[in-house]
Amino acid sequence: MLKIFKKTAQNISSIMGRKTKNISKDELENILIEADIQYDIIDSMLEHLPEIINKNQLEVALDRFFRGESYYDKVTLKPIETKPLVELIIGVNGAGKTTTIGKLAKLYKSQGKKVLLGAGDTFRAAANEQLKLWSEKVGVSIISAQNGADPSALAYDSIQAGLARNMDNIIIDTAGRLHNQTNLKNELVKISRTCSKALNGEAFRKILILDGTQGSSALSQAKIFHQMLEIDGIIITKLDGTSKGGAILSILYELKLPIMFLGMGEKEDDLVLFDEKAYIQSILESIFE
């Protein structure tokens, strides 16, 4: 079972005392609220369920949510056939952007891809050094600049270098910024436009990194970043047993954005593809015998 509902399982124990074969609608509502799931989603799930619910009935309700409300019909990651595949990584401070970039680089290299990193967080010297360490650890190339350099220029140089070196993947870091900082938002829009210019208008991905421990705050961040940049995909980090996990459902329900990966720890291999079936099972196994 994915460990993203570990805290939810603990909450279930405090509410119910033990796992069960059947659960009342009121008990299930309390559990889903404790999991930090939006009430609109809870209400939608409970609407077609009986007063006493078994495992199969809840599984059908969750499957209906993914198939009808979000994942299958409306949430798809846009395919990009052009080479190199450029991914611009954004998010607030502390979300785990740099670590996630290292994990992505390791994943792509393991697939036989030539990977280049762009150290676009020119605001924080420590971020530049951290990304260099990741590039050495994983064994991929990196383009960096002095602290305080223009991040748009760094993004442009990274793409040009990737094109010249025939790279398959270019992953560009950006400075952590709050979603309500106007000047940094404008800078991010400029970086995005620069990427498009460097690629002669070809498509690239804008990936938002969210801290899974932040619950509803993560959804608020996602909404504002998506309004600003039209995010293509999301990676949720820190889902190593400390998160309630409810943000996953909320993001799918509210924004119809694809969740690409889940960060399950600090190790370079602790990045897993989001699997809606495993996610459903993690909920069911937290509740039922």
C-alpha positions as CSV (number, residue, x, y, z in Angstrom):
1,M,0.0,0.0,0.0
2,L,1.2,3.5,-0.8
3,K,2.1,5.2,2.4
4,I,0.5,8.5,1.5
5,F,-2.5,7.8,3.8
6,K,-0.5,6.7,6.8
7,K,-1.6,9.7,8.8
8,T,-5.2,9.1,7.6
9,A,-5.0,5.6,8.9
10,Q,-3.9,6.9,12.3
11,N,-6.9,9.3,12.2
12,I,-9.2,6.4,11.3
13,S,-7.9,4.5,14.3
14,S,-8.7,7.4,16.6
15,I,-12.2,7.8,15.2
16,M,-13.2,4.1,14.9
17,G,-10.8,2.2,17.1
18,R,-10.1,-0.5,14.4
19,K,-10.7,-1.4,10.8
20,T,-14.1,-2.7,9.8
21,K,-16.1,-4.5,7.2
22,N,-18.8,-1.8,7.1
23,I,-18.8,1.9,7.9
24,S,-21.5,4.4,8.3
25,K,-21.8,7.4,6.0
26,D,-21.2,9.7,9.0
27,E,-18.0,7.9,10.0
28,L,-16.7,7.9,6.4
29,E,-17.4,11.6,6.1
30,N,-15.4,12.3,9.3
31,I,-12.5,10.2,7.9
32,L,-12.4,12.0,4.6
33,I,-12.5,15.4,6.3
34,E,-9.5,14.3,8.5
35,A,-7.7,13.4,5.3
36,D,-7.9,17.1,4.3
37,I,-10.2,16.3,1.3
38,Q,-12.4,19.2,0.1
39,Y,-16.0,18.9,1.3
40,D,-17.4,19.3,-2.3
41,I,-15.5,16.1,-3.2
42,I,-16.8,14.3,-0.1
43,D,-20.3,15.4,-0.8
44,S,-20.1,14.2,-4.4
45,M,-18.8,10.8,-3.2
46,L,-21.3,10.3,-0.5
47,E,-24.3,11.3,-2.6
48,H,-24.8,7.9,-4.2
49,L,-23.7,5.8,-1.2
50,P,-26.1,4.0,1.3
51,E,-26.1,4.8,5.0
52,I,-24.0,1.7,5.7
53,I,-21.1,1.3,3.3
54,N,-18.9,-1.7,2.5
55,K,-15.5,-1.8,0.8
56,N,-16.9,-2.7,-2.7
57,Q,-19.4,0.2,-2.6
58,L,-16.7,2.8,-1.7
59,E,-14.4,1.4,-4.3
60,V,-17.1,1.9,-6.9
61,A,-17.6,5.5,-5.7
62,L,-13.9,6.3,-5.9
63,D,-13.5,4.6,-9.3
64,R,-16.5,6.7,-10.5
65,F,-14.7,9.8,-9.3
66,F,-11.6,9.1,-11.2
67,R,-13.3,8.0,-14.4
68,G,-16.1,10.5,-14.4
69,E,-15.0,13.6,-12.6
70,S,-11.3,13.8,-13.4
71,Y,-8.5,11.5,-14.3
72,Y,-9.5,9.5,-17.3
73,D,-11.8,11.9,-19.2
74,K,-10.3,15.3,-18.5
75,V,-6.8,15.0,-17.2
76,T,-4.1,14.1,-19.7
77,L,-0.4,15.1,-20.0
78,K,0.1,16.7,-23.3
79,P,2.4,14.6,-25.5
80,I,5.5,16.5,-26.8
81,E,7.3,14.8,-29.7
82,T,9.9,17.4,-30.3
83,K,13.5,17.0,-29.0
84,P,14.7,18.0,-26.6
85,L,11.9,17.8,-24.1
86,V,12.2,20.9,-21.9
87,E,10.6,21.0,-18.5
88,L,10.5,24.2,-16.5
89,I,10.2,23.4,-12.8
90,I,8.4,25.9,-10.5
91,G,7.0,26.1,-7.0
92,V,7.4,27.8,-3.6
93,N,10.4,27.7,-1.4
94,G,10.8,24.4,0.4
95,A,8.5,22.4,-1.9
96,G,11.4,20.1,-3.0
97,K,12.1,21.4,-6.5
98,T,15.8,20.8,-6.6
99,T,15.5,17.3,-5.1
100,T,12.8,16.5,-7.6
101,I,14.9,17.7,-10.5
102,G,17.6,15.3,-9.3
103,K,15.2,12.4,-9.2
104,L,13.8,13.2,-12.6
105,A,17.3,13.4,-14.0
106,K,18.1,10.0,-12.6
107,L,14.8,8.6,-14.0
108,Y,15.5,9.9,-17.5
109,K,19.1,8.8,-17.5
110,S,18.0,5.3,-16.5
111,Q,15.8,5.3,-19.6
112,G,18.9,6.0,-21.8
113,K,18.2,9.7,-22.2
114,K,20.9,12.4,-22.4
115,V,20.0,14.9,-19.7
116,L,21.0,18.5,-19.1
117,L,20.1,20.6,-16.0
118,G,19.7,24.3,-16.0
119,A,20.5,25.9,-12.6
120,G,17.9,28.7,-13.0
121,D,17.6,29.5,-9.3
122,T,20.2,32.3,-9.5
123,F,18.7,34.0,-6.4
124,R,19.9,31.4,-3.9
125,A,23.5,30.3,-4.1
126,A,22.8,27.2,-2.0
127,A,20.3,26.0,-4.7
128,N,22.9,26.3,-7.4
129,E,25.3,24.2,-5.3
130,Q,22.7,21.6,-4.5
131,L,21.8,21.1,-8.1
132,K,25.5,20.8,-9.0
133,L,25.7,18.0,-6.4
134,W,22.8,16.3,-7.9
135,S,24.3,16.5,-11.4
136,E,27.5,14.9,-10.2
137,K,25.6,12.2,-8.2
138,V,23.4,11.3,-11.1
139,G,26.0,11.8,-13.8
140,V,24.4,14.5,-16.0
141,S,25.5,17.8,-17.4
142,I,24.6,21.2,-15.9
143,I,24.5,24.8,-17.0
144,S,24.9,27.4,-14.2
145,A,25.6,31.0,-13.8
146,Q,26.8,33.4,-11.1
147,N,24.5,34.2,-8.2
148,G,22.2,37.1,-9.1
149,A,22.4,36.4,-12.9
150,D,19.4,36.8,-15.1
151,P,17.4,33.6,-14.8
152,S,15.8,34.1,-18.2
153,A,19.2,34.3,-19.8
154,L,20.2,31.1,-17.9
155,A,17.1,29.3,-19.3
156,Y,17.9,30.5,-22.8
157,D,21.5,29.4,-22.5
158,S,20.5,26.0,-21.1
159,I,18.2,25.3,-24.1
160,Q,20.7,26.5,-26.6
161,A,23.4,24.2,-25.0
162,G,20.9,21.3,-25.0
163,L,20.2,21.8,-28.7
164,A,23.9,22.0,-29.6
165,R,24.7,18.9,-27.6
166,N,21.7,16.9,-28.9
167,M,20.2,16.4,-25.5
168,D,17.0,14.5,-25.0
169,N,15.8,16.2,-21.8
170,I,16.5,19.6,-20.4
171,I,15.2,20.3,-16.8
172,I,15.4,24.0,-15.7
173,D,15.2,25.0,-12.1
174,T,13.7,28.3,-11.0
175,A,13.8,30.3,-7.8
176,G,11.3,29.4,-5.2
177,R,8.6,32.1,-5.0
178,L,5.4,32.6,-3.2
179,H,2.3,32.6,-5.4
180,N,1.4,36.1,-4.2
181,Q,4.7,37.8,-5.0
182,T,3.9,39.9,-8.1
183,N,7.5,40.8,-9.1
184,L,8.6,37.2,-8.9
185,K,5.5,36.1,-10.8
186,N,6.3,38.5,-13.6
187,E,9.8,37.1,-13.7
188,L,8.5,33.6,-14.0
189,V,6.3,34.6,-16.9
190,K,9.3,36.1,-18.6
191,I,11.3,32.9,-18.1
192,S,8.5,30.9,-19.7
193,R,8.4,33.3,-22.7
194,T,12.2,33.0,-23.0
195,C,11.9,29.2,-23.1
196,S,9.3,29.4,-25.9
197,K,11.6,31.8,-27.8
198,A,14.6,29.6,-27.5
199,L,12.6,26.6,-28.8
200,N,11.2,28.7,-31.7
201,G,7.7,28.3,-30.4
202,E,7.9,24.5,-29.9
203,A,6.0,23.1,-26.9
204,F,7.6,22.6,-23.5
205,R,6.3,21.6,-20.1
206,K,5.7,23.8,-17.1
207,I,5.7,21.5,-14.0
208,L,4.6,22.6,-10.6
209,I,6.1,21.0,-7.5
210,L,3.8,20.9,-4.5
211,D,4.5,20.0,-0.9
212,G,2.1,17.2,0.0
213,T,2.2,18.1,3.7
214,Q,0.5,21.5,3.0
215,G,-2.9,20.1,2.3
216,S,-5.4,22.8,1.2
217,S,-2.6,25.4,0.9
218,A,-1.1,23.3,-1.9
219,L,-4.4,23.6,-3.8
220,S,-4.4,27.4,-3.4
221,Q,-0.8,27.5,-4.8
222,A,-1.7,25.3,-7.7
223,K,-4.7,27.5,-8.6
224,I,-2.7,30.7,-8.7
225,F,0.3,29.2,-10.5
226,H,-2.0,27.7,-13.1
227,Q,-3.8,31.0,-13.7
228,M,-0.4,32.6,-14.2
229,L,1.3,30.0,-16.4
230,E,-1.1,27.3,-17.5
231,I,0.7,24.5,-15.7
232,D,1.0,21.2,-17.7
233,G,1.6,18.8,-14.8
234,I,2.1,18.4,-11.1
235,I,4.5,16.5,-8.9
236,I,3.5,16.2,-5.3
237,T,6.4,15.7,-2.8
238,K,6.9,14.6,0.8
239,L,4.3,11.9,0.6
240,D,6.4,9.6,2.8
241,G,3.9,8.9,5.5
242,T,3.6,12.4,7.0
243,S,1.1,13.7,4.6
244,K,-2.7,13.3,4.7
245,G,-2.8,12.9,0.9
246,G,-6.1,14.7,0.4
247,A,-4.5,17.3,-1.9
248,I,-4.3,14.7,-4.7
249,L,-8.1,14.4,-5.0
250,S,-8.6,18.1,-4.6
251,I,-6.2,19.0,-7.4
252,L,-7.8,16.5,-9.8
253,Y,-11.3,17.6,-8.9
254,E,-10.7,21.4,-9.0
255,L,-8.0,21.9,-11.6
256,K,-8.2,18.8,-13.9
257,L,-4.4,18.9,-13.9
258,P,-2.4,15.6,-14.3
259,I,-0.4,14.4,-11.4
260,M,2.8,13.0,-13.0
261,F,4.8,11.7,-10.0
262,L,4.7,11.4,-6.3
263,G,7.8,12.1,-4.2
264,M,8.0,9.4,-1.5
265,G,11.3,10.3,0.2
266,E,14.7,11.8,-0.1
267,K,16.5,9.1,-2.1
268,E,17.1,9.5,-5.8
269,D,14.8,6.6,-6.6
270,D,11.9,7.8,-4.4
271,L,9.9,9.1,-7.3
272,V,6.9,7.0,-8.4
273,L,4.4,7.4,-11.2
274,F,1.0,8.4,-9.9
275,D,-1.3,5.4,-10.1
276,E,-4.9,6.1,-9.4
277,K,-5.7,2.4,-8.7
278,A,-3.0,2.2,-6.1
279,Y,-4.3,5.4,-4.6
280,I,-7.8,4.1,-4.3
281,Q,-6.5,0.9,-2.7
282,S,-4.5,2.9,-0.2
283,I,-7.8,4.6,0.9
284,L,-9.7,1.3,1.1
285,E,-7.0,-0.5,3.0
286,S,-6.9,2.3,5.6
287,I,-10.6,1.8,6.4
288,F,-11.6,-1.8,5.7
289,E,-10.4,-5.2,6.9
